Amino acid sequence: MAQLARQQQIEARERERMEQELRVARVIQQTLLPKTLPELKGWQIEALWQPARAVSGDFYDYLTMPDGKLALMVGDVTDKGVPAALVMATTRSMLRAAVEHFSSPGEILAYVNDLLCPDIPPNMFVTCLYMLLDPGIGYIRFANAGHNLPIRLIPNGVQELRATGMPLGLLPGMTYEEHEAQLAPGESLVLYSDGLVEAHNTSGDMFGFPRLRDLLSQETVQKDYSGAKIIEMLTGQLSEFTGNDWEQEDDVTIVTLVNLPRDPEPDPPEDSSSESWTTLSEFTLPSEPGNELQAMEEVSRLVRDLDLTKDRMERLKTAVAEATMNAMEHGNHYREDQPVGIQVLVSKTALKIRISDRGGGRPIPDPEVPDLEAKLAGLQSPRGWGLFLIKNMVDEMYVQTDEVHHTVELIFYLEGNEP
């Protein structure tokens, strides 16, 4: 019985470690997605990325060209989970690299297809839509590698933007036809992945393309809905269609592009620099492996009444766990007599977590952007993400060093107060 109890404890710790690693993997993947969406005068771009598992094969990305045009891409890797996430990361990097050599959407897809074909795992491929937008005149040039057709919202209806091409990674030497379109002020474009239209309800019915087109054809959508409202409407309709017990089958990604009527510029946000903070709790933990999980759970318990979204709560938990682990390992060198101090504060607009170790006297290096491809290829240690990961999980991060302590300060803005 004692041996069985020990084995169960080992398995429980291993499950906790695997869950933590999956949380980190998800955050790593999220750092590959745009942290902010492009701000173009007269345009509004919104996006939803909703993985079916901890990590996803869906991606979206954008690049601002030297001539002011915007490159926008959406992709979907077959399969789910970690294999799809690795192919997603590779494809995104290839697309970004291709922009350095080609300007034509069709040439870019053909180039990436030829790079993927020799090395992509068997039975996997990538659908991808690549478009160039000239925001000054609303002109769009696009090519499609087997992805769902974009839906253009026009007065009194919808229109699909058609372009054909083989998915990436199936056959080398493919060519991709290019087409053009123009979005007038007040018109919108909706890009989406299979996870939306191929979702099934409990009766086995599929959400489907006709339903999507009908929803986007509604007069209220045409007249009143912003990109964010379109995404909110579609996810609400999906939830109503699938029911409360729905287990998401595939990753869901939606990107909206809206050519806005020429409304006046919004007022700038109020200055909130003179913030008043209230301490929720202060506590210490011994520098022992595994105590980062205790820190994560305690902080999440303290802030559960702040109504953080599920995604932001996961980011908070992972950031706290990673920062605490760094403090225990690199600051205190896992010396049990050197505890980690954690302070949780809140104001009207933000949440602050301060994590301190006893490794003062030498500065903490600035977070460096890791070489993702080298790490995925095994050329560098999978570790060393450190402060880069934490910085990309929070709204603001500050590092302070004195003769005794290192302190990492994590800031999360509360809903409605994002910078």
C-alpha positions as CSV (number, residue, x, y, z in Angstrom):
1,M,0.0,0.0,0.0
2,A,2.9,2.4,0.8
3,Q,4.5,1.6,-2.6
4,L,1.1,2.2,-4.3
5,A,0.7,5.6,-2.5
6,R,4.2,6.6,-3.5
7,Q,3.5,5.7,-7.1
8,Q,0.3,7.7,-7.1
9,Q,2.1,10.7,-5.7
10,I,4.8,10.4,-8.5
11,E,2.1,10.2,-11.1
12,A,0.2,13.2,-9.7
13,R,3.4,15.3,-9.7
14,E,4.1,14.2,-13.3
15,R,0.6,15.2,-14.4
16,E,1.0,18.6,-12.7
17,R,4.4,19.0,-14.5
18,M,2.9,18.0,-17.9
19,E,0.0,20.5,-17.4
20,Q,2.5,23.2,-16.6
21,E,4.5,22.4,-19.7
22,L,1.4,22.5,-21.8
23,R,0.5,25.9,-20.3
24,V,3.9,27.1,-21.2
25,A,3.6,25.6,-24.7
26,R,0.3,27.4,-25.2
27,V,1.9,30.7,-24.2
28,I,4.9,30.1,-26.4
29,Q,2.5,29.6,-29.3
30,Q,0.5,32.7,-28.3
31,T,3.7,34.8,-28.6
32,L,3.8,33.8,-32.3
33,L,0.4,35.4,-32.8
34,P,0.1,39.1,-33.1
35,K,0.2,40.6,-29.6
36,T,-1.6,43.6,-30.9
37,L,-3.7,44.0,-34.0
38,P,-2.7,46.6,-36.7
39,E,-4.0,50.1,-36.4
40,L,-4.9,51.5,-39.8
41,K,-6.6,54.8,-40.1
42,G,-10.2,54.2,-41.3
43,W,-9.9,50.4,-40.7
44,Q,-10.7,48.0,-37.9
45,I,-9.2,44.5,-37.6
46,E,-10.3,42.0,-34.9
47,A,-9.4,38.4,-34.3
48,L,-10.4,35.4,-32.3
49,W,-8.1,32.4,-31.7
50,Q,-9.8,29.5,-29.8
51,P,-7.8,26.2,-29.7
52,A,-9.6,22.9,-29.2
53,R,-6.7,21.7,-27.1
54,A,-3.9,23.4,-25.1
55,V,-2.1,24.2,-28.4
56,S,-3.5,24.8,-31.9
57,G,-2.8,24.3,-35.6
58,D,-4.6,27.5,-36.5
59,F,-2.8,30.8,-36.9
60,Y,-3.2,34.3,-38.2
61,D,-0.6,37.0,-38.7
62,Y,0.1,40.3,-40.4
63,L,3.0,42.3,-41.6
64,T,3.2,46.0,-42.5
65,M,5.0,46.5,-45.8
66,P,7.5,49.4,-46.5
67,D,5.0,50.9,-49.0
68,G,2.2,51.0,-46.4
69,K,0.3,47.9,-47.6
70,L,-0.7,45.3,-45.0
71,A,-0.1,41.6,-45.5
72,L,-2.7,39.5,-43.7
73,M,-2.6,35.7,-43.5
74,V,-4.7,33.0,-42.0
75,G,-3.8,29.3,-41.8
76,D,-5.1,25.9,-40.6
77,V,-2.9,22.9,-40.1
78,T,-4.6,19.5,-40.3
79,D,-4.7,17.6,-37.1
80,K,-4.6,19.2,-33.6
81,G,-2.3,19.3,-30.6
82,V,1.4,19.5,-30.4
83,P,2.3,18.2,-33.9
84,A,0.0,20.7,-35.6
85,A,1.4,23.5,-33.4
86,L,4.9,22.7,-34.5
87,V,3.9,22.7,-38.2
88,M,2.0,26.0,-37.5
89,A,5.1,27.6,-36.1
90,T,7.2,26.5,-39.0
91,T,4.7,27.6,-41.6
92,R,4.3,31.0,-40.0
93,S,8.1,31.5,-40.0
94,M,8.4,30.5,-43.7
95,L,5.6,32.9,-44.7
96,R,7.4,35.7,-42.9
97,A,10.7,34.8,-44.6
98,A,9.0,34.6,-48.0
99,V,7.9,38.2,-47.7
100,E,11.6,39.2,-47.9
101,H,11.9,37.6,-51.4
102,F,8.5,38.0,-53.0
103,S,5.7,40.6,-53.1
104,S,3.1,38.6,-55.0
105,P,0.6,36.5,-52.8
106,G,0.7,33.6,-55.3
107,E,4.5,33.5,-55.4
108,I,4.7,33.6,-51.6
109,L,2.4,30.6,-51.3
110,A,4.2,28.7,-54.0
111,Y,7.6,29.3,-52.3
112,V,6.3,28.1,-48.9
113,N,4.7,25.1,-50.5
114,D,8.0,23.9,-52.0
115,L,9.8,24.4,-48.7
116,L,7.2,22.5,-46.7
117,C,6.7,19.5,-49.1
118,P,10.0,17.6,-48.3
119,D,9.7,17.8,-44.5
120,I,6.1,18.0,-43.5
121,P,4.9,14.9,-41.5
122,P,2.9,12.3,-43.5
123,N,-0.8,13.0,-43.8
124,M,-0.5,16.6,-42.8
125,F,-0.9,19.8,-44.8
126,V,-1.7,23.5,-44.3
127,T,-4.5,25.5,-45.8
128,C,-3.6,29.2,-46.0
129,L,-5.1,32.5,-47.3
130,Y,-2.6,35.3,-48.0
131,M,-3.8,38.8,-48.9
132,L,-2.3,42.3,-49.4
133,L,-4.4,45.3,-48.5
134,D,-3.8,48.8,-49.7
135,P,-5.7,50.7,-46.9
136,G,-5.7,54.0,-48.8
137,I,-8.1,52.7,-51.5
138,G,-9.4,49.5,-50.0
139,Y,-7.8,47.4,-52.7
140,I,-7.1,43.7,-51.9
141,R,-5.0,41.2,-53.8
142,F,-5.1,37.6,-52.6
143,A,-4.2,34.0,-53.2
144,N,-5.7,30.9,-51.5
145,A,-4.1,27.5,-50.7
146,G,-7.2,25.5,-50.0
147,H,-8.5,27.7,-47.2
148,N,-12.1,28.6,-46.6
149,L,-13.3,31.4,-48.9
150,P,-13.4,34.8,-47.3
151,I,-16.9,36.3,-47.0
152,R,-17.3,39.9,-48.0
153,L,-20.2,41.8,-46.4
154,I,-21.8,44.1,-49.0
155,P,-25.0,46.0,-49.0
156,N,-28.0,43.6,-49.0
157,G,-26.0,40.4,-49.0
158,V,-22.6,38.6,-48.9
159,Q,-20.1,37.6,-51.5
160,E,-17.3,35.0,-51.4
161,L,-13.9,35.9,-52.7
162,R,-12.8,33.0,-54.8
163,A,-9.3,31.9,-55.6
164,T,-8.2,28.3,-55.9
165,G,-5.0,26.4,-55.0
166,M,-3.7,23.2,-53.5
167,P,-3.1,23.2,-49.7
168,L,0.6,23.8,-48.7
169,G,2.8,20.7,-48.2
170,L,0.9,18.2,-50.4
171,L,2.6,18.5,-53.9
172,P,5.7,20.5,-54.9
173,G,5.6,22.8,-57.9
174,M,2.1,24.1,-57.4
175,T,1.0,27.5,-58.7
176,Y,-1.6,29.8,-57.0
177,E,-4.0,32.0,-58.9
178,E,-4.4,35.6,-57.7
179,H,-7.6,37.7,-57.6
180,E,-8.5,41.2,-56.7
181,A,-11.3,42.9,-54.7
182,Q,-12.0,46.3,-53.2
183,L,-13.7,47.0,-49.9
184,A,-15.7,50.2,-49.9
185,P,-16.2,52.2,-46.6
186,G,-18.8,50.4,-44.5
187,E,-18.0,47.0,-46.0
188,S,-16.4,44.1,-44.1
189,L,-14.5,40.9,-44.8
190,V,-14.7,37.8,-42.6
191,L,-11.9,35.1,-42.6
192,Y,-12.4,31.9,-40.7
193,S,-11.1,28.3,-40.1
194,D,-12.9,24.9,-40.4
195,G,-13.5,24.8,-36.6
196,L,-16.4,27.2,-37.1
197,V,-18.3,25.7,-40.0
198,E,-17.6,22.1,-39.3
199,A,-18.7,22.1,-35.6
200,H,-21.5,19.6,-34.9
201,N,-24.3,19.7,-32.4
202,T,-25.6,16.7,-30.2
203,S,-27.8,15.5,-33.1
204,G,-24.8,15.3,-35.5
205,D,-25.9,18.4,-37.6
206,M,-23.1,20.6,-38.9
207,F,-23.0,24.4,-38.4
208,G,-22.2,24.7,-42.1
209,F,-21.5,27.3,-44.7
210,P,-25.1,28.2,-45.5
211,R,-25.8,29.1,-41.9
212,L,-22.7,31.2,-41.7
213,R,-23.7,33.1,-44.9
214,D,-27.2,33.6,-43.6
215,L,-26.0,35.0,-40.3
216,L,-23.7,37.5,-42.0
217,S,-26.4,38.6,-44.4
218,Q,-28.6,39.9,-41.6
219,E,-29.5,43.6,-42.0
220,T,-28.4,44.4,-38.4
221,V,-25.0,42.8,-39.1
222,Q,-24.7,44.8,-42.3
223,K,-25.5,48.2,-40.7
224,D,-24.6,48.1,-37.0
225,Y,-21.9,45.5,-36.3
226,S,-18.3,46.2,-35.8
227,G,-15.7,43.5,-36.3
228,A,-15.7,42.6,-32.6
229,K,-19.6,42.4,-32.7
230,I,-19.4,40.1,-35.7
231,I,-17.1,37.8,-33.9
232,E,-19.3,38.0,-30.7
233,M,-22.4,37.2,-32.8
234,L,-20.8,34.2,-34.5
235,T,-19.4,32.7,-31.3
236,G,-22.7,33.2,-29.6
237,Q,-24.6,31.5,-32.5
238,L,-22.0,28.7,-32.4
239,S,-22.5,28.2,-28.7
240,E,-26.3,28.2,-29.1
241,F,-26.1,25.7,-32.0
242,T,-23.7,23.2,-30.2
243,G,-25.2,23.4,-26.7
244,N,-23.7,23.6,-23.3
245,D,-22.1,20.2,-23.3
246,W,-20.2,20.7,-26.5
247,E,-16.7,19.4,-26.7
248,Q,-14.8,21.6,-29.2
249,E,-13.8,19.4,-32.1
250,D,-11.4,21.7,-33.9
251,D,-9.6,25.0,-33.5
252,V,-11.7,28.1,-34.3
253,T,-10.1,31.2,-35.7
254,I,-12.0,34.3,-37.0
255,V,-10.5,37.5,-38.4
256,T,-12.6,40.5,-39.4
257,L,-11.5,43.4,-41.6
258,V,-13.8,46.4,-41.6
259,N,-13.5,49.5,-43.8
260,L,-15.0,52.0,-41.4
261,P,-17.3,54.9,-42.3
262,R,-15.2,58.0,-41.7
263,D,-16.2,58.6,-38.0
264,P,-14.3,61.2,-35.8
265,E,-11.3,59.9,-33.9
266,P,-12.1,58.6,-30.4
267,D,-11.0,60.6,-27.3
268,P,-7.7,59.5,-25.8
269,P,-7.8,57.4,-22.7
270,E,-7.6,59.1,-19.3
271,D,-4.3,59.2,-17.6
272,S,-4.2,56.6,-14.7
273,S,-0.6,57.1,-13.6
274,S,-1.6,58.2,-10.1
275,E,-2.9,54.7,-9.2
276,S,-3.9,53.8,-5.6
277,W,-3.0,50.2,-4.7
278,T,-4.6,47.9,-2.0
279,T,-2.6,44.9,-0.8
280,L,-4.7,41.7,-1.0
281,S,-2.0,39.5,0.5
282,E,1.7,39.0,1.2
283,F,3.3,35.6,1.7
284,T,6.5,33.6,1.3
285,L,7.3,30.2,0.0
286,P,10.4,28.0,0.5
287,S,12.6,27.7,-2.6
288,E,11.8,24.1,-3.3
289,P,11.0,22.6,-6.8
290,G,7.2,22.4,-7.2
291,N,6.4,25.4,-5.0
292,E,5.8,27.5,-8.1
293,L,2.5,25.5,-8.5
294,Q,1.5,26.5,-4.9
295,A,2.3,30.2,-5.7
296,M,0.1,29.9,-8.9
297,E,-2.9,28.5,-7.1
298,E,-2.7,30.9,-4.1
299,V,-2.6,33.9,-6.4
300,S,-5.4,32.6,-8.6
301,R,-7.5,32.1,-5.4
302,L,-6.8,35.6,-4.2
303,V,-7.9,37.2,-7.5
304,R,-10.9,34.9,-8.4
305,D,-13.4,37.7,-7.6
306,L,-11.8,40.1,-10.1
307,D,-13.7,38.5,-13.0
308,L,-10.6,37.9,-15.2
309,T,-11.4,36.0,-18.4
310,K,-10.4,32.4,-18.6
311,D,-7.6,33.2,-21.0
312,R,-6.2,36.1,-18.8
313,M,-6.5,33.9,-15.7
314,E,-4.4,31.2,-17.5
315,R,-1.8,33.8,-18.5
316,L,-1.7,35.1,-14.9
317,K,-1.2,31.6,-13.5
318,T,1.5,30.7,-15.9
319,A,3.3,34.1,-15.5
320,V,3.3,33.7,-11.7
321,A,4.5,30.1,-11.9
322,E,7.3,30.9,-14.3
323,A,8.4,34.0,-12.4
324,T,8.4,32.1,-9.0
325,M,10.4,29.2,-10.5
326,N,12.9,31.7,-11.9
327,A,13.2,33.4,-8.5
328,M,13.7,30.0,-6.7
329,E,16.1,28.6,-9.2
330,H,18.2,31.5,-10.5
331,G,17.8,34.0,-7.6
332,N,17.8,31.7,-4.6
333,H,19.5,28.6,-6.2
334,Y,16.8,26.4,-4.5
335,R,18.2,27.2,-1.0
336,E,15.4,26.4,1.4
337,D,16.5,29.1,3.8
338,Q,16.1,31.7,1.1
339,P,12.3,32.1,0.6
340,V,10.5,33.8,-2.3
341,G,8.3,36.7,-1.3
342,I,5.0,37.3,-3.2
343,Q,2.8,40.4,-2.8
344,V,-0.6,40.8,-4.5
345,L,-2.0,44.3,-5.0
346,V,-5.1,45.6,-6.8
347,S,-6.3,49.0,-7.9
348,K,-9.5,50.2,-9.6
349,T,-7.9,49.4,-13.0
350,A,-5.2,46.9,-12.6
351,L,-3.7,43.9,-10.7
352,K,-0.1,43.8,-9.6
353,I,2.0,40.8,-8.5
354,R,5.5,41.4,-7.1
355,I,7.8,38.4,-6.8
356,S,11.1,38.8,-4.9
357,D,14.1,36.6,-4.4
358,R,17.4,37.1,-2.4
359,G,19.7,37.2,-5.4
360,G,20.4,40.9,-5.4
361,G,23.7,42.6,-6.2
362,R,23.7,41.7,-9.9
363,P,21.2,43.0,-12.5
364,I,18.7,40.7,-14.2
365,P,19.4,40.7,-17.9
366,D,16.9,42.1,-20.3
367,P,14.5,39.5,-21.9
368,E,15.9,38.4,-25.2
369,V,13.8,37.1,-28.1
370,P,14.6,33.4,-28.4
371,D,15.5,31.7,-31.7
372,L,12.3,29.7,-32.0
373,E,13.4,27.7,-35.1
374,A,16.7,26.7,-33.5
375,K,15.0,25.6,-30.3
376,L,12.3,23.6,-32.2
377,A,15.0,22.0,-34.3
378,G,16.9,20.9,-31.2
379,L,19.9,23.2,-32.0
380,Q,19.5,25.1,-28.7
381,S,18.2,24.1,-25.3
382,P,14.4,24.2,-25.0
383,R,14.9,26.2,-21.9
384,G,16.0,29.8,-21.7
385,W,12.6,31.4,-22.5
386,G,12.6,33.0,-19.1
387,L,11.6,36.7,-18.9
388,F,10.7,36.7,-22.6
389,L,7.8,34.4,-21.9
390,I,6.7,36.3,-18.8
391,K,6.9,39.6,-20.6
392,N,4.6,38.3,-23.4
393,M,2.0,37.0,-20.9
394,V,1.4,40.3,-19.0
395,D,0.4,43.8,-19.9
396,E,3.4,45.3,-18.3
397,M,6.6,43.9,-16.6
398,Y,9.2,45.7,-14.5
399,V,12.4,44.4,-13.0
400,Q,14.1,46.0,-9.9
401,T,17.4,45.0,-8.3
402,D,19.0,46.2,-5.1
403,E,21.8,44.9,-2.9
404,V,19.6,42.1,-1.4
405,H,16.6,41.4,-3.7
406,H,15.6,40.9,-7.3
407,T,11.9,41.9,-7.8
408,V,9.8,41.1,-10.9
409,E,6.6,43.2,-11.0
410,L,3.7,41.8,-13.2
411,I,0.8,44.1,-14.2
412,F,-2.5,42.9,-15.5
413,Y,-5.1,45.5,-16.5
414,L,-8.7,44.7,-15.4
415,E,-11.5,44.4,-18.0
416,G,-12.3,47.7,-19.6
417,N,-9.0,49.3,-18.5
418,E,-6.6,47.9,-21.1
419,P,-4.0,50.4,-22.4
